[in-house]
Amino acid sequence: MKTILFNAADDEAFTGRLDAALDLARQFDAHLTLLHAMPYEAAATIDFHGAAFAAMVPVWREEAAKLRERTLTDLANEGVSWNWVESAGPVALAMLRESSLSDLIVISARDAHTAKGTPSFTAGELALTADCPVLVLPETCTRFETGAPALVAWDGSAEASHALKAALPLLREAGAVYLATVGETGKSADALDLPPVKGADYLSRHGIACEMVELECGDKDVAATLLGAAEARKAGLIVMGAYGRTRLTERIFGGATRRMLSDVRIPLLMTN
């Protein structure tokens, strides 16, 4: 992991999210690219949307300049290689364009100007479309503990396999790794397309030991069961595959993916 792409959005969680990204950059001796996306209107020379948008253009540009100056001053003493990129347009699109040669994307669990508990469209879209994994950080995150335990959600699917492979650099650093399967009525873990032992064997070939754990939902859904298991094991990372499908021109996320993104309490690594 040598190139980390960071969403430099000026929200309340920005400082903590940046500190967590710096933890990762130092741990892996990685380069940090900070991307700040501005609305299309802020980059336009002609206002097609009325006087209100036109009045906001200098405000957006001034706020972007202040964020850049403040951030670069803080980074000067961090001992991490970095660069700053500005882009116009939706955050998801800007991040996707910049991510082609990135090894990891780091973003917040909540999009700017959305209500608490609303799943991040940006996180879900990038998890489904980017070529590298997406690390979604809780709004309260201030550090990333690479040595904390990690819980990997396993359902035997291709998406789960992709997430497991993408997480290898982080799993090597984890103090413990749990390969967790959520049991379904009438279906055993061994009946999965790829049973947990296949995932455990893959990890062992990379020198990573894991404990296979079978969880029961009870009266909870899959997302709540996984989150509860991760919290009980004091995990600092949850790894899971992202599931989605296209309906007309909109991306609709699968149930477990949407619910996990609605309540991110532990850093969540996702990929499709």
LINFEN-V623134 format. One record per residue. N is the residue number from 1. RES is the residue in one small letter. D_CENTER is the distance of its C-alpha to the mean C-alpha in Angstrom with 2 decimals. Layout:
n=N res=RES d_center=D_CENTER
n=N res=RES d_center=D_CENTER
This chain:
n=1 res=m d_center=14.78
n=2 res=k d_center=16.63
n=3 res=t d_center=14.76
n=4 res=i d_center=11.58
n=5 res=l d_center=10.78
n=6 res=f d_center=10.17
n=7 res=n d_center=10.48
n=8 res=a d_center=13.84
n=9 res=a d_center=14.42
n=10 res=d d_center=17.38
n=11 res=d d_center=16.58
n=12 res=e d_center=17.60
n=13 res=a d_center=14.39
n=14 res=f d_center=14.46
n=15 res=t d_center=16.52
n=16 res=g d_center=14.68
n=17 res=r d_center=11.28
n=18 res=l d_center=13.39
n=19 res=d d_center=15.12
n=20 res=a d_center=12.12
n=21 res=a d_center=11.28
n=22 res=l d_center=15.04
n=23 res=d d_center=15.19
n=24 res=l d_center=13.12
n=25 res=a d_center=15.25
n=26 res=r d_center=18.37
n=27 res=q d_center=17.68
n=28 res=f d_center=17.27
n=29 res=d d_center=19.59
n=30 res=a d_center=17.10
n=31 res=h d_center=17.52
n=32 res=l d_center=15.27
n=33 res=t d_center=15.32
n=34 res=l d_center=14.97
n=35 res=l d_center=15.01
n=36 res=h d_center=16.69
n=37 res=a d_center=17.26
n=38 res=m d_center=20.48
n=39 res=p d_center=21.96
n=40 res=y d_center=24.33
n=41 res=e d_center=27.22
n=42 res=a d_center=26.70
n=43 res=a d_center=27.27
n=44 res=a d_center=30.11
n=45 res=t d_center=33.69
n=46 res=i d_center=35.11
n=47 res=d d_center=34.09
n=48 res=f d_center=34.08
n=49 res=h d_center=32.81
n=50 res=g d_center=35.48
n=51 res=a d_center=36.40
n=52 res=a d_center=33.59
n=53 res=f d_center=30.93
n=54 res=a d_center=33.32
n=55 res=a d_center=33.66
n=56 res=m d_center=29.91
n=57 res=v d_center=29.58
n=58 res=p d_center=31.02
n=59 res=v d_center=29.03
n=60 res=w d_center=25.68
n=61 res=r d_center=26.92
n=62 res=e d_center=28.24
n=63 res=e d_center=25.06
n=64 res=a d_center=23.10
n=65 res=a d_center=25.84
n=66 res=k d_center=25.79
n=67 res=l d_center=22.04
n=68 res=r d_center=22.46
n=69 res=e d_center=25.56
n=70 res=r d_center=24.19
n=71 res=t d_center=21.06
n=72 res=l d_center=23.16
n=73 res=t d_center=25.71
n=74 res=d d_center=23.25
n=75 res=l d_center=21.90
n=76 res=a d_center=25.52
n=77 res=n d_center=25.94
n=78 res=e d_center=22.69
n=79 res=g d_center=23.88
n=80 res=v d_center=20.79
n=81 res=s d_center=21.16
n=82 res=w d_center=19.51
n=83 res=n d_center=20.21
n=84 res=w d_center=19.76
n=85 res=v d_center=19.38
n=86 res=e d_center=20.38
n=87 res=s d_center=19.98
n=88 res=a d_center=21.42
n=89 res=g d_center=19.99
n=90 res=p d_center=17.01
n=91 res=v d_center=13.69
n=92 res=a d_center=12.10
n=93 res=l d_center=15.26
n=94 res=a d_center=15.49
n=95 res=m d_center=12.08
n=96 res=l d_center=12.97
n=97 res=r d_center=16.38
n=98 res=e d_center=15.41
n=99 res=s d_center=12.94
n=100 res=s d_center=15.89
n=101 res=l d_center=16.60
n=102 res=s d_center=13.28
n=103 res=d d_center=12.08
n=104 res=l d_center=8.46
n=105 res=i d_center=6.48
n=106 res=v d_center=5.51
n=107 res=i d_center=5.64
n=108 res=s d_center=7.32
n=109 res=a d_center=7.56
n=110 res=r d_center=10.77
n=111 res=d d_center=12.17
n=112 res=a d_center=15.32
n=113 res=h d_center=18.53
n=114 res=t d_center=17.29
n=115 res=a d_center=18.60
n=116 res=k d_center=17.02
n=117 res=g d_center=15.88
n=118 res=t d_center=15.15
n=119 res=p d_center=12.02
n=120 res=s d_center=9.97
n=121 res=f d_center=11.51
n=122 res=t d_center=9.48
n=123 res=a d_center=6.09
n=124 res=g d_center=8.55
n=125 res=e d_center=10.59
n=126 res=l d_center=8.44
n=127 res=a d_center=7.36
n=128 res=l d_center=11.14
n=129 res=t d_center=12.56
n=130 res=a d_center=11.06
n=131 res=d d_center=12.83
n=132 res=c d_center=10.20
n=133 res=p d_center=7.08
n=134 res=v d_center=3.55
n=135 res=l d_center=2.40
n=136 res=v d_center=2.70
n=137 res=l d_center=6.29
n=138 res=p d_center=9.48
n=139 res=e d_center=12.01
n=140 res=t d_center=14.35
n=141 res=c d_center=12.45
n=142 res=t d_center=14.86
n=143 res=r d_center=14.47
n=144 res=f d_center=12.54
n=145 res=e d_center=15.16
n=146 res=t d_center=14.95
n=147 res=g d_center=18.11
n=148 res=a d_center=17.06
n=149 res=p d_center=17.26
n=150 res=a d_center=14.51
n=151 res=l d_center=14.77
n=152 res=v d_center=14.18
n=153 res=a d_center=14.79
n=154 res=w d_center=17.57
n=155 res=d d_center=19.58
n=156 res=g d_center=21.18
n=157 res=s d_center=19.57
n=158 res=a d_center=18.67
n=159 res=e d_center=15.03
n=160 res=a d_center=15.02
n=161 res=s d_center=16.83
n=162 res=h d_center=14.49
n=163 res=a d_center=11.53
n=164 res=l d_center=14.14
n=165 res=k d_center=15.27
n=166 res=a d_center=12.03
n=167 res=a d_center=11.49
n=168 res=l d_center=15.09
n=169 res=p d_center=14.89
n=170 res=l d_center=13.02
n=171 res=l d_center=15.27
n=172 res=r d_center=18.28
n=173 res=e d_center=17.76
n=174 res=a d_center=17.21
n=175 res=g d_center=20.40
n=176 res=a d_center=20.38
n=177 res=v d_center=18.59
n=178 res=y d_center=19.13
n=179 res=l d_center=19.07
n=180 res=a d_center=19.22
n=181 res=t d_center=20.94
n=182 res=v d_center=21.64
n=183 res=g d_center=25.31
n=184 res=e d_center=26.75
n=185 res=t d_center=30.38
n=186 res=g d_center=32.64
n=187 res=k d_center=30.07
n=188 res=s d_center=29.69
n=189 res=a d_center=26.86
n=190 res=d d_center=29.29
n=191 res=a d_center=29.61
n=192 res=l d_center=26.08
n=193 res=d d_center=25.97
n=194 res=l d_center=24.60
n=195 res=p d_center=25.50
n=196 res=p d_center=23.55
n=197 res=v d_center=26.14
n=198 res=k d_center=25.03
n=199 res=g d_center=21.53
n=200 res=a d_center=23.30
n=201 res=d d_center=25.69
n=202 res=y d_center=23.03
n=203 res=l d_center=21.47
n=204 res=s d_center=25.02
n=205 res=r d_center=25.85
n=206 res=h d_center=23.20
n=207 res=g d_center=24.77
n=208 res=i d_center=22.24
n=209 res=a d_center=23.93
n=210 res=c d_center=22.36
n=211 res=e d_center=23.75
n=212 res=m d_center=23.75
n=213 res=v d_center=23.48
n=214 res=e d_center=24.59
n=215 res=l d_center=23.66
n=216 res=e d_center=25.70
n=217 res=c d_center=24.45
n=218 res=g d_center=27.72
n=219 res=d d_center=27.51
n=220 res=k d_center=23.70
n=221 res=d d_center=21.27
n=222 res=v d_center=18.90
n=223 res=a d_center=15.81
n=224 res=a d_center=18.07
n=225 res=t d_center=19.59
n=226 res=l d_center=16.48
n=227 res=l d_center=15.40
n=228 res=g d_center=19.04
n=229 res=a d_center=19.34
n=230 res=a d_center=16.41
n=231 res=e d_center=17.97
n=232 res=a d_center=21.39
n=233 res=r d_center=20.46
n=234 res=k d_center=18.89
n=235 res=a d_center=15.67
n=236 res=g d_center=13.22
n=237 res=l d_center=10.48
n=238 res=i d_center=10.10
n=239 res=v d_center=9.64
n=240 res=m d_center=10.38
n=241 res=g d_center=11.25
n=242 res=a d_center=10.58
n=243 res=y d_center=14.00
n=244 res=g d_center=15.55
n=245 res=r d_center=18.86
n=246 res=t d_center=20.56
n=247 res=r d_center=23.24
n=248 res=l d_center=25.35
n=249 res=t d_center=23.04
n=250 res=e d_center=20.27
n=251 res=r d_center=17.20
n=252 res=i d_center=17.50
n=253 res=f d_center=14.82
n=254 res=g d_center=16.24
n=255 res=g d_center=17.25
n=256 res=a d_center=15.12
n=257 res=t d_center=11.85
n=258 res=r d_center=13.04
n=259 res=r d_center=14.22
n=260 res=m d_center=11.20
n=261 res=l d_center=9.35
n=262 res=s d_center=12.72
n=263 res=d d_center=12.89
n=264 res=v d_center=9.93
n=265 res=r d_center=12.16
n=266 res=i d_center=10.58
n=267 res=p d_center=7.32
n=268 res=l d_center=5.60
n=269 res=l d_center=5.04
n=270 res=m d_center=5.91
n=271 res=t d_center=8.48
n=272 res=n d_center=11.80
